[in-house]
Amino acid sequence: MLLLAAATALSAQEPKKPLPAPQSKSAADAATANTLAIENASHAAQTAAEIASVQAAQSNALLLSEEEHADSNYRSTVAVQLTTVVLFALGFLGTWLKADRDRRWAKADALEKEQIANEQTAKLNQIHTLVNSNMTASMTGELSALQANVLLLEAHPDITPAGEAALGAKKARVAELEAQLADRKQATSLANAQLVQDEKGEAK
Protein backbone atom coordinates (compact mmCIF):
# COMPACT_ATOMS: atom_id res chain seq x y z
CA MET A 1 0.00 0.00 0.00
CA LEU A 2 2.78 2.39 0.82
CA LEU A 3 4.46 1.72 -2.52
CA LEU A 4 1.22 2.37 -4.37
CA ALA A 5 0.72 5.64 -2.59
CA ALA A 6 4.26 6.74 -3.33
CA ALA A 7 3.88 5.98 -7.05
CA THR A 8 0.65 7.90 -7.13
CA ALA A 9 2.26 10.86 -5.51
CA LEU A 10 5.19 10.87 -7.91
CA SER A 11 2.93 10.69 -10.95
CA ALA A 12 0.92 13.55 -9.61
CA GLN A 13 4.01 15.65 -9.25
CA GLU A 14 5.38 15.02 -12.86
CA PRO A 15 4.27 17.65 -15.40
CA LYS A 16 1.97 16.33 -18.11
CA LYS A 17 3.16 16.57 -21.84
CA PRO A 18 0.69 18.22 -24.16
CA LEU A 19 -0.95 15.78 -26.65
CA PRO A 20 -0.75 16.59 -30.40
CA ALA A 21 -3.77 18.29 -31.66
CA PRO A 22 -5.85 15.80 -33.64
CA GLN A 23 -6.47 16.59 -37.28
CA SER A 24 -9.93 17.31 -38.37
CA LYS A 25 -11.84 14.36 -39.89
CA SER A 26 -12.74 16.27 -43.11
CA ALA A 27 -9.10 17.08 -43.95
CA ALA A 28 -8.05 13.42 -43.52
CA ASP A 29 -10.87 12.24 -45.70
CA ALA A 30 -9.94 14.78 -48.37
CA ALA A 31 -6.30 13.65 -48.40
CA THR A 32 -7.33 10.02 -48.66
CA ALA A 33 -9.75 10.86 -51.45
CA ASN A 34 -7.04 12.74 -53.36
CA THR A 35 -4.63 9.85 -52.99
CA LEU A 36 -7.26 7.37 -54.18
CA ALA A 37 -8.20 9.65 -57.09
CA ILE A 38 -4.55 9.93 -58.13
CA GLU A 39 -4.10 6.19 -57.89
CA ASN A 40 -7.33 5.55 -59.82
CA ALA A 41 -6.37 8.07 -62.52
CA SER A 42 -2.92 6.51 -62.88
CA HIS A 43 -4.43 3.04 -63.04
CA ALA A 44 -7.05 4.20 -65.55
CA ALA A 45 -4.39 5.89 -67.69
CA GLN A 46 -2.25 2.74 -67.60
CA THR A 47 -5.24 0.59 -68.49
CA ALA A 48 -6.24 2.95 -71.32
CA ALA A 49 -2.67 2.87 -72.66
CA GLU A 50 -2.64 -0.93 -72.56
CA ILE A 51 -6.03 -1.09 -74.29
CA ALA A 52 -4.86 1.41 -76.95
CA SER A 53 -1.68 -0.61 -77.49
CA VAL A 54 -3.67 -3.83 -77.87
CA GLN A 55 -6.12 -2.16 -80.23
CA ALA A 56 -3.27 -0.70 -82.29
CA ALA A 57 -1.64 -4.12 -82.48
CA GLN A 58 -4.93 -5.70 -83.49
CA SER A 59 -5.50 -2.97 -86.11
CA ASN A 60 -2.01 -3.47 -87.53
CA ALA A 61 -2.51 -7.21 -87.58
CA LEU A 62 -5.87 -6.75 -89.30
CA LEU A 63 -4.35 -4.39 -91.87
CA LEU A 64 -1.50 -6.83 -92.50
CA SER A 65 -3.97 -9.68 -92.80
CA GLU A 66 -6.11 -7.69 -95.26
CA GLU A 67 -3.02 -6.74 -97.28
CA GLU A 68 -1.83 -10.33 -97.31
CA HIS A 69 -5.32 -11.47 -98.29
CA ALA A 70 -5.50 -8.87 -101.06
CA ASP A 71 -2.01 -9.81 -102.25
CA SER A 72 -2.98 -13.48 -102.17
CA ASN A 73 -6.14 -12.75 -104.18
CA TYR A 74 -4.13 -10.71 -106.68
CA ARG A 75 -1.58 -13.49 -107.09
CA SER A 76 -4.34 -16.04 -107.46
CA THR A 77 -6.05 -13.89 -110.10
CA VAL A 78 -2.78 -13.40 -112.00
CA ALA A 79 -2.04 -17.13 -111.79
CA VAL A 80 -5.51 -17.98 -113.13
CA GLN A 81 -5.15 -15.47 -115.96
CA LEU A 82 -1.68 -16.76 -116.88
CA THR A 83 -2.93 -20.34 -116.77
CA THR A 84 -5.85 -19.40 -119.02
CA VAL A 85 -3.53 -17.68 -121.49
CA VAL A 86 -1.12 -20.62 -121.52
CA LEU A 87 -3.92 -23.15 -121.99
CA PHE A 88 -5.41 -21.05 -124.80
CA ALA A 89 -2.01 -20.76 -126.48
CA LEU A 90 -1.40 -24.50 -126.14
CA GLY A 91 -4.85 -25.26 -127.52
CA PHE A 92 -4.32 -22.92 -130.46
CA LEU A 93 -0.86 -24.38 -131.11
CA GLY A 94 -2.21 -27.93 -130.94
CA THR A 95 -5.01 -27.08 -133.36
CA TRP A 96 -2.58 -25.40 -135.76
CA LEU A 97 -0.13 -28.32 -135.57
CA LYS A 98 -2.94 -30.82 -136.20
CA ALA A 99 -4.21 -28.81 -139.17
CA ASP A 100 -0.67 -28.48 -140.54
CA ARG A 101 -0.10 -32.21 -140.09
CA ASP A 102 -3.38 -32.98 -141.85
CA ARG A 103 -2.41 -30.66 -144.71
CA ARG A 104 1.00 -32.29 -145.05
CA TRP A 105 -0.53 -35.76 -144.95
CA ALA A 106 -3.15 -34.81 -147.54
CA LYS A 107 -0.46 -33.31 -149.76
CA ALA A 108 1.70 -36.43 -149.39
CA ASP A 109 -1.29 -38.65 -150.18
CA ALA A 110 -2.14 -36.57 -153.24
CA LEU A 111 1.47 -36.72 -154.45
CA GLU A 112 1.60 -40.46 -153.85
CA LYS A 113 -1.67 -41.00 -155.71
CA GLU A 114 -0.47 -38.80 -158.56
CA GLN A 115 2.81 -40.70 -158.70
CA ILE A 116 0.99 -44.04 -158.73
CA ALA A 117 -1.35 -42.76 -161.43
CA ASN A 118 1.60 -41.53 -163.49
CA GLU A 119 3.39 -44.84 -163.08
CA GLN A 120 0.26 -46.73 -164.07
CA THR A 121 -0.24 -44.45 -167.06
CA ALA A 122 3.38 -44.91 -168.06
CA LYS A 123 3.03 -48.68 -167.76
CA LEU A 124 -0.18 -48.65 -169.76
CA ASN A 125 1.42 -46.47 -172.40
CA GLN A 126 4.40 -48.80 -172.49
CA ILE A 127 2.14 -51.82 -172.84
CA HIS A 128 0.05 -50.05 -175.45
CA THR A 129 3.15 -49.03 -177.34
CA LEU A 130 4.53 -52.54 -177.13
CA VAL A 131 1.27 -54.04 -178.33
CA ASN A 132 1.01 -51.51 -181.11
CA SER A 133 4.60 -52.13 -182.09
CA ASN A 134 4.06 -55.88 -182.19
CA MET A 135 0.82 -55.43 -184.09
CA THR A 136 2.44 -53.04 -186.52
CA ALA A 137 5.35 -55.42 -187.06
CA SER A 138 2.95 -58.28 -187.65
CA MET A 139 0.87 -56.26 -190.10
CA THR A 140 4.03 -55.07 -191.85
CA GLY A 141 5.23 -58.67 -192.23
CA GLU A 142 1.86 -59.75 -193.56
CA LEU A 143 1.86 -56.85 -196.02
CA SER A 144 5.32 -57.74 -197.30
CA ALA A 145 4.32 -61.38 -197.80
CA LEU A 146 1.12 -60.41 -199.62
CA GLN A 147 2.97 -57.97 -201.85
CA ALA A 148 5.41 -60.73 -202.78
CA ASN A 149 2.53 -63.12 -203.54
CA VAL A 150 0.83 -60.49 -205.67
CA LEU A 151 4.02 -60.02 -207.69
CA LEU A 152 4.33 -63.76 -208.20
CA LEU A 153 0.71 -64.16 -209.29
CA GLU A 154 0.92 -61.19 -211.63
CA ALA A 155 4.07 -62.64 -213.22
CA HIS A 156 2.49 -66.06 -213.82
CA PRO A 157 1.63 -66.33 -217.51
CA ASP A 158 -1.08 -68.97 -217.24
CA ILE A 159 -3.12 -67.69 -214.32
CA THR A 160 -6.40 -69.44 -213.81
CA PRO A 161 -9.70 -67.84 -212.89
CA ALA A 162 -9.17 -69.12 -209.37
CA GLY A 163 -5.74 -67.50 -209.42
CA GLU A 164 -7.31 -64.26 -210.62
CA ALA A 165 -9.78 -64.36 -207.73
CA ALA A 166 -7.00 -65.06 -205.25
CA LEU A 167 -4.94 -62.25 -206.71
CA GLY A 168 -7.83 -59.82 -206.35
CA ALA A 169 -8.34 -60.85 -202.70
CA LYS A 170 -4.66 -60.43 -201.96
CA LYS A 171 -4.59 -57.00 -203.57
CA ALA A 172 -7.60 -55.97 -201.49
CA ARG A 173 -5.85 -57.17 -198.33
CA VAL A 174 -2.70 -55.32 -199.32
CA ALA A 175 -4.68 -52.11 -199.75
CA GLU A 176 -6.40 -52.66 -196.36
CA LEU A 177 -3.08 -53.27 -194.57
CA GLU A 178 -1.47 -50.25 -196.19
CA ALA A 179 -4.37 -48.05 -195.01
CA GLN A 180 -4.22 -49.47 -191.48
CA LEU A 181 -0.46 -49.05 -191.27
CA ALA A 182 -0.78 -45.48 -192.50
CA ASP A 183 -3.37 -44.75 -189.78
CA ARG A 184 -1.15 -46.33 -187.15
CA LYS A 185 1.82 -44.29 -188.28
CA GLN A 186 -0.18 -41.08 -188.07
CA ALA A 187 -1.57 -41.99 -184.60
CA THR A 188 1.93 -42.83 -183.35
CA SER A 189 3.25 -39.50 -184.58
CA LEU A 190 0.47 -37.61 -182.79
CA ALA A 191 1.01 -39.62 -179.58
CA ASN A 192 4.74 -38.93 -179.64
CA ALA A 193 4.14 -35.22 -180.15
CA GLN A 194 1.69 -35.15 -177.21
CA LEU A 195 4.17 -37.04 -175.03
CA VAL A 196 6.91 -34.53 -175.78
CA GLN A 197 4.56 -31.65 -174.97
CA ASP A 198 3.54 -33.27 -171.66
CA GLU A 199 7.16 -33.81 -170.67
CA LYS A 200 7.95 -30.14 -171.35
CA GLY A 201 4.95 -29.10 -169.22
CA GLU A 202 6.11 -31.28 -166.30
CA ALA A 203 9.63 -29.89 -166.60
CA LYS A 204 8.28 -26.34 -166.11
C-alpha positions, 0 to 999 in steps of 0.5 A: 500500500505504501508503494502504491501511494508513493507511485501515485504521488510521484505521478501527480508531481510530474508535469503532463506533456501536451498531446498533439492536436488531432487533425480534423476528420474532413481534412483526412478524408480529403487527403485520402480521397485525393490519394485514391483519385490519383491512384485511380487516374494513374491506373485508368491511364495505364489501363487505357494505354494498354487497351490502346496498345492492344487495339493498335496491335490488333488494327495493324494485324488486321491491316497486315492480314487484309493486305496479305489477303488482297495480295494473295487474291491478286496473285491467285487472279494473276495465276488464273489469268496466266494459266488461261492464257497458256492453256489457250495458247497451247490449244491454239498451237495444238489445233494449228499443228494438227491442221498443218499435219493434216495438210502435209498428210493430204499433200503427201497422199495426193502426191503419192496418188499422182505418182501411182497414177503416173506410173500406171499411165506410163506402164499402160502407155508402155504396154500399149506401145509394145502391143502396137509395135508388135501389131504393126510389125505383124501387119508389116510382115503380112503386107510384105508377104502379100505384096510378094505373092501379088508379084508372083501371081501377076508374073504367072503367064497362065493364071487361072480364074481361081488364081485371078480371084486369089490375086484380087483378094490379096490385092484388097488385103494389101490395100487394107493393110497399107491403109491401117499401117498409114493410120497407125503411123499417123496416130503414133506421130500424134502420140509422140508429139503429145508425149513430148509436150507433156514432158515439157509441161512437167519440166516447167 
